[in-house]
């Protein structure tokens, strides 16, 4: 029976092509899996055609010689599961699922027991193989808990919203202009996006006041635009994908003072956005 199951796993066309998982625990002391952050969930969901909750019904360990790219502290499993809830996706999905996943070994160096456990899956369907899934990353099977699913549902609702912001890929250019009063200025930073959609950030400084900044997701550069709230898709697009510093070649200002202010205002924005924490390997 095990050999028949292995043939099924090999028929998925995944056993030698599943990408390597980075890092991981040792066989003696596997590290505890940290909670997924907003960025972790958005990364996984953004690359998936299907996001669903399933219950593992069967697991079979793939022999190391058939999975040579799996590090020794991990093990590749062939999983048969039952769909519980489709959280997102336009592709049809049946009740029975099968896929391959790499997971850390337990403290005894063995594969963890997943049977009867609920998992969240981020995947794409395998063409011509009903029920077969290809996970979008080696760690795209996540043990289910109610809190993680609720946070994931929040991410998914933002991703599919009509007003979802575009993917930011970098900075196109920036310009800073001083005002008529000492200490008054405005800096505009125009961003590159995957689809060419206009996005800009504005930093306004006035004498004796805290600098104000905001982001506009349209062609209108608006001084009244506000910063994105943390752990929203708008925040994620900026904090997680903008470069850490503004390249001098992107600054269109003429004077050294204007160029220096443009770079300082960009640093101010990045400080206000804060870091983009990720806990995935």
C-alpha positions as CSV (number, residue, x, y, z in Angstrom):
1,X,0.0,0.0,0.0
2,X,2.9,2.4,0.8
3,X,4.4,1.9,-2.6
4,X,1.0,2.6,-4.3
5,X,0.8,5.8,-2.3
6,X,4.3,6.8,-3.2
7,X,3.4,6.3,-6.9
8,X,0.5,8.7,-6.4
9,X,2.9,11.2,-4.8
10,X,5.3,10.9,-7.7
11,X,2.4,11.3,-10.1
12,X,1.8,14.8,-8.7
13,X,5.0,15.8,-10.4
14,X,6.1,17.5,-7.2
15,X,8.4,15.1,-5.3
16,X,11.6,16.5,-6.9
17,X,10.5,20.0,-7.7
18,X,9.1,21.3,-4.4
19,X,11.3,24.3,-3.5
20,X,13.7,24.1,-0.6
21,X,12.6,25.4,2.7
22,X,15.1,27.8,4.3
23,X,16.6,27.2,7.7
24,X,14.8,25.1,10.3
25,X,15.3,23.2,13.6
26,X,17.9,20.6,14.3
27,X,16.7,17.0,14.6
28,X,17.4,17.1,18.4
29,X,15.7,20.4,19.2
30,X,13.3,21.7,16.6
31,X,12.6,25.4,17.1
32,X,9.1,26.4,18.1
33,X,7.1,27.7,15.2
34,X,6.6,31.5,15.7
35,X,3.2,33.0,15.1
36,X,2.7,34.2,11.5
37,X,2.7,38.0,11.1
38,X,0.5,40.1,8.9
39,X,3.2,40.2,6.3
40,X,3.7,36.4,6.4
41,X,0.0,35.8,5.8
42,X,-0.1,38.4,3.0
43,X,3.0,36.9,1.3
44,X,1.4,33.5,1.3
45,X,-2.1,34.5,0.3
46,X,-0.9,36.9,-2.4
47,X,0.8,34.1,-4.3
48,X,-2.0,31.5,-3.9
49,X,-4.9,30.7,-6.2
50,X,-6.5,28.7,-3.5
51,X,-6.6,29.3,0.3
52,X,-8.5,26.7,2.3
53,X,-8.8,24.9,5.6
54,X,-8.5,21.1,5.4
55,X,-8.2,18.1,7.8
56,X,-5.3,15.8,7.3
57,X,-6.6,12.2,6.7
58,X,-3.3,10.4,5.8
59,X,0.4,11.1,5.7
60,X,3.2,9.1,4.1
61,X,6.9,10.0,4.6
62,X,8.8,10.2,1.3
63,X,12.2,8.4,1.5
64,X,15.1,10.8,1.5
65,X,16.5,9.4,-1.7
66,X,13.3,10.4,-3.5
67,X,13.5,14.0,-2.0
68,X,17.3,14.8,-2.2
69,X,16.7,18.6,-1.9
70,X,15.1,18.4,1.6
71,X,17.5,19.3,4.4
72,X,18.1,16.6,7.0
73,X,16.3,18.4,9.7
74,X,13.1,18.3,7.6
75,X,11.0,15.6,6.1
76,X,8.8,15.5,3.0
77,X,5.3,14.2,3.4
78,X,2.7,13.1,1.0
79,X,-0.6,14.3,2.4
80,X,-4.2,13.2,1.7
81,X,-6.7,15.7,3.2
82,X,-10.3,16.6,3.2
83,X,-11.5,20.1,2.4
84,X,-13.3,21.9,5.2
85,X,-13.7,25.4,4.0
86,X,-12.6,27.3,0.9
87,X,-11.5,30.7,2.2
88,X,-10.4,32.2,-1.2
89,X,-10.0,31.2,-4.8
90,X,-11.8,31.0,-8.0
91,X,-10.6,27.5,-9.0
92,X,-12.9,24.6,-8.3
93,X,-11.7,22.4,-5.4
94,X,-13.1,19.0,-4.5
95,X,-13.6,17.3,-1.1
96,X,-10.4,15.1,-1.4
97,X,-7.0,16.8,-1.7
98,X,-3.4,15.5,-2.1
99,X,-0.2,17.4,-1.9
100,X,3.4,17.3,-0.8
101,X,4.9,19.4,2.0
102,X,8.2,19.7,3.8
103,X,8.0,19.9,7.6
104,X,10.5,20.0,10.5
105,X,11.3,16.8,12.2
106,X,10.3,16.5,15.9
107,X,12.7,16.2,18.8
108,X,13.2,12.5,18.1
109,X,14.0,13.2,14.4
110,X,10.7,11.8,13.3
111,X,8.0,13.3,11.1
112,X,5.3,15.1,13.1
113,X,1.9,13.3,13.3
114,X,-0.5,15.5,11.4
115,X,-3.4,13.0,11.0
116,X,-6.8,14.5,12.1
117,X,-5.2,17.9,12.4
118,X,-6.7,21.0,10.7
119,X,-4.3,23.0,8.4
120,X,-4.5,26.1,6.4
121,X,-3.2,25.6,2.8
122,X,-2.0,28.2,0.3
123,X,-1.8,26.5,-3.0
124,X,-2.3,26.3,-6.8
125,X,-4.2,23.4,-8.5
126,X,-2.2,20.9,-10.6
127,X,-3.5,20.9,-14.1
128,X,-5.1,17.7,-15.2
129,X,-4.9,16.1,-11.8
130,X,-8.2,16.6,-9.8
131,X,-7.6,17.2,-6.2
132,X,-3.9,17.6,-6.5
133,X,-2.4,20.8,-5.1
134,X,1.0,22.5,-5.4
135,X,1.8,24.5,-2.3
136,X,3.1,28.0,-3.1
137,X,6.0,27.7,-0.7
138,X,7.6,24.9,1.4
139,X,5.9,26.2,4.5
140,X,2.5,27.0,2.9
141,X,0.8,24.4,5.1
142,X,0.1,26.1,8.4
143,X,-1.4,24.4,11.5
144,X,-4.8,25.8,12.0
145,X,-6.0,27.8,15.0
146,X,-9.0,30.1,15.2
147,X,-7.0,33.3,15.8
148,X,-4.8,32.7,12.7
149,X,-7.8,32.0,10.5
150,X,-9.5,35.2,11.7
151,X,-6.4,37.2,10.9
152,X,-6.1,35.4,7.6
153,X,-9.7,36.2,6.7
154,X,-9.0,39.9,7.4
155,X,-6.0,39.8,5.0
156,X,-8.0,38.0,2.3
157,X,-10.9,40.5,2.5
158,X,-8.4,43.3,1.9
159,X,-6.7,41.5,-1.0
160,X,-10.0,41.0,-2.9
161,X,-11.4,44.4,-2.2
162,X,-12.1,46.6,-5.2
163,X,-10.1,49.3,-3.5
164,X,-7.1,47.1,-2.9
165,X,-3.9,49.1,-3.4
166,X,-1.5,48.0,-6.2
167,X,1.8,46.2,-5.6
168,X,4.6,48.7,-4.9
169,X,7.9,47.8,-6.5
170,X,10.1,50.8,-5.8
171,X,10.6,54.5,-6.0
172,X,10.4,56.3,-9.4
173,X,11.5,59.7,-8.4
174,X,11.2,62.4,-5.7
175,X,11.3,66.2,-5.5
176,X,11.5,68.5,-2.5
177,X,10.6,72.2,-2.7
178,X,11.2,74.8,0.1
179,X,8.4,77.2,1.0
180,X,8.3,80.9,1.5
181,X,8.8,80.6,5.3
182,X,12.0,79.3,6.9
183,X,11.5,75.6,7.7
184,X,8.5,75.2,5.3
185,X,8.8,72.6,2.6
186,X,7.0,69.9,0.7
187,X,8.4,66.7,-0.6
188,X,6.7,64.4,-3.1
189,X,7.8,60.8,-3.7
190,X,6.4,59.0,-6.6
191,X,6.4,55.2,-6.5
192,X,6.7,52.4,-9.1
193,X,3.9,49.8,-9.1
194,X,3.6,46.4,-10.8
195,X,0.7,47.6,-13.0
196,X,1.8,51.2,-13.5
197,X,-0.9,52.6,-11.2
198,X,0.0,56.0,-9.7
199,X,1.0,56.1,-6.1
200,X,2.7,59.0,-4.3
201,X,3.7,60.0,-0.8
202,X,3.8,63.6,0.4
203,X,5.7,65.1,3.4
204,X,4.8,68.6,4.5
205,X,6.8,70.6,6.9
206,X,5.7,73.8,8.5
207,X,7.6,76.0,11.1
208,X,6.9,74.9,14.7
209,X,4.8,71.9,13.6
210,X,5.4,68.1,13.5
211,X,6.0,67.0,9.9
212,X,2.8,65.6,8.3
213,X,2.8,62.8,5.7
214,X,0.4,60.7,3.7
215,X,0.0,58.5,0.7
216,X,-2.2,59.0,-2.3
217,X,-3.4,55.9,-4.3
218,X,-4.5,57.9,-7.3
219,X,-3.2,60.5,-9.8
220,X,-4.2,63.3,-7.4
221,X,-1.3,64.4,-5.1
222,X,-3.2,65.4,-2.0
223,X,-1.6,67.2,0.9
224,X,-4.5,66.0,3.1
225,X,-3.7,62.3,2.4
226,X,-3.1,60.3,5.6
227,X,-0.6,57.6,6.5
228,X,-1.8,54.0,6.3
229,X,-2.9,52.2,9.5
230,X,-0.5,49.4,10.6
231,X,-1.3,45.9,9.5
232,X,-3.4,47.0,6.6
233,X,-2.7,46.2,2.9
234,X,-1.8,49.8,2.3
235,X,0.8,49.6,5.1
236,X,2.1,46.2,3.8
237,X,2.6,47.5,0.3
238,X,4.8,50.3,1.5
239,X,6.6,49.0,4.6
240,X,7.4,45.6,3.2
241,X,8.5,46.5,-0.3
242,X,10.0,50.0,-0.4
243,X,13.8,50.3,-0.3
244,X,15.3,51.3,3.0
245,X,16.8,54.5,1.7
246,X,16.2,56.9,-1.2
247,X,18.7,56.6,-4.0
248,X,20.3,59.9,-4.9
249,X,19.6,59.3,-8.6
250,X,15.9,59.3,-7.9
251,X,15.9,62.8,-6.5
252,X,15.0,65.5,-9.0
253,X,15.6,68.5,-6.8
254,X,18.4,70.9,-8.0
255,X,20.1,72.2,-4.8
256,X,22.0,70.2,-2.3
257,X,19.7,71.4,0.5
258,X,16.6,70.2,-1.4
259,X,18.2,66.8,-2.2
260,X,19.2,66.3,1.4
261,X,15.7,67.2,2.6
262,X,14.1,64.7,0.1
263,X,16.3,61.9,1.5
264,X,15.6,63.0,5.1
265,X,11.8,63.1,4.4
266,X,12.0,59.6,2.9
267,X,13.8,58.3,6.0
268,X,11.1,60.0,8.1
269,X,8.4,58.1,6.2
270,X,10.2,54.8,6.6
271,X,10.5,55.4,10.3
272,X,6.8,56.2,10.6
273,X,5.9,53.0,8.7
274,X,8.1,51.0,10.9
275,X,9.6,47.5,10.2
276,X,7.9,44.8,8.3
277,X,8.3,41.8,10.6
278,X,8.3,38.3,9.1
279,X,8.6,35.1,11.0
280,X,8.7,32.6,8.1
281,X,12.1,31.0,7.3
